[in-house]
């Protein structure tokens, strides 16, 4: 389903209020906006999940992220949902599942969220006892943004995961 731009604008305006209103009020207002879409609208489910996640309720966000993805969420929202679902799974102690999601997501192509994916994957790797891989991944994501030493940092990052 194609969402109307007015609904998208109202969702964006509500996100601008995050922190200015209570978490419970924010979630309630997002639920009202989501209810303006069909019950199984993937974007509305995603926004409901994000609202809960952003107000400290990862446990409540997980099933909504899953529903949004199952409902056919597309585009940048789909990638965000995978990253955020994985992060929420980490927060509720399901690190292995979150790690698997992010590792699979790495193979799906590249976009502006690559570095965010790397950051959350690095957190998962740390929680999985794979700290050297986590540092290597973080450095590989950082290297292209450095004004100098990109090649050196990239090489050092690769060496972190080479078995001695």
N, C-alpha and C positions, 0 to 999 in steps of 0.2 A: 504494500500500500504506500502511496506517496503522501507524505504528510503535508498539510498546508503550511505556508510560510507564517501565517498568523500564529498558529499553534507553536511552531518552532521559536518564534520571537517571544512568546509568553514563557516558554520553557527557559530560554536564554535569560530573560529578565528575572525569572525566579532564581536562577543560579547566581545572578549578581547579588541577591539578598542573602546568600549563604553566609552565616556568621553574624549578620545583622538582625536575624530573627532566630528564635529558638530552634533547636534541631527538630523537636516534635512538630512545631508549626511548619517548618520547611517541608518535612515529610508529608504532612497533611495537605499542604498546598500542592505538592507534586502529585499526590494521589488524585486530587481534584482535577488537575490538568490531564493526567493519564486517563482518567475516566471519560474524558471527552473524545477519546479514540476507541475503536473497537476493543473488546476485552482481550483479545490475543494479539494486539498490535505490538510488534517486536520493539519498536522505538519507545513506545510508552512503557513497556515492561523494563526496558533498559534504563530509562530515566528514573523509574521507581527504584530499581536496584541501586543506581548511583546515589540517589537521595539517602537511602539507608546506609550505604557504605560511607558516604561523606559525613554522616552524623554518628559514626562509631558503631554501626550495627552490621558488621560483616556477616554475621550468622543469618540475618534476615535478607541480606543482599544475595547470597549464594543461590537460593532457589529462583529468584527473579532473574538473575543473569542467565541461569540455565534455561529458563522459560523463554527469555528473549532470543537466545541463540537457537533454541529448538523452533521458535516461530519464524526463523529465517532472517534474523538481523543481518544487515549488509553494510558495506562500506566501512568508513572509519569507525562507526559505532560498533561494528562487529569486532574489529581489532581491539578497540578499547574494552569491550565486554570480556574478551578472552584475557587480556592483561589484568583487568580489575577482578574478574572471577578468580584467577590464579592467586592474586594478592589476598583476596578474601579467604580463599582456601588456606593459604599460609597462616592468616590471622586466626583461623579456627583449628589449626593443628593438622591440616591435611596437606602437608608439604609435598609429599610424593605426587599427589594428583595435580597440584598446581605446577610442579616442575614439569610433569609430562605435558601439560597443556602448553606451557611456554616453549618447551623444546619443539613441539609440533608446530607451533605458531611461527617459529624461526624459519621453517621451510616453506611458508606460504607466500613468500615475496617480501618486498621491501617498501617502506613508506616512511612518513615523517615520525612514526612511533617506534622506529627501530631502536633508538637509544633508550626509550622508556622500557621497551621490552627487555633490553639488555640489563637495565638497572634492576628490574624485578626478578629477572632470571638470576642475576648475581645474588640477590637476597635469598632466593630459593636454594642456590648452591651452598651458601653459607649455612643455612639451616639443615642442609643435607650432609654437612661435614666435608664439603668440597671447596674449602676456602681458596686454594690456589687457583682453581678454575674460576671462582667468582672474581678474584682480583684480576686475573687475565682478561676476563670478559669485560669488566668495568674499564680497564685500561684500553682495551681495543675500541670500546665505544667512545672513550674520551680522546684518544689520539688524534682523530681527524679535526678536532676542535681546537687543538693547541696551535699557538702562533708559530712555534718552532718545535723541533724534536719529534714530530709525528712519526717518522720512520723508526727512530730509536725506541720510542715508547711502544710502538707496535711490535717491534722485534723482541723487546724485553717481555712483553705480555705473552707472546707465543712461547718463549723459553720457560715461562712459569709452569707450563703444562707438559713440558718434555720430561719424560722419565729419565732419571739419572742412572 
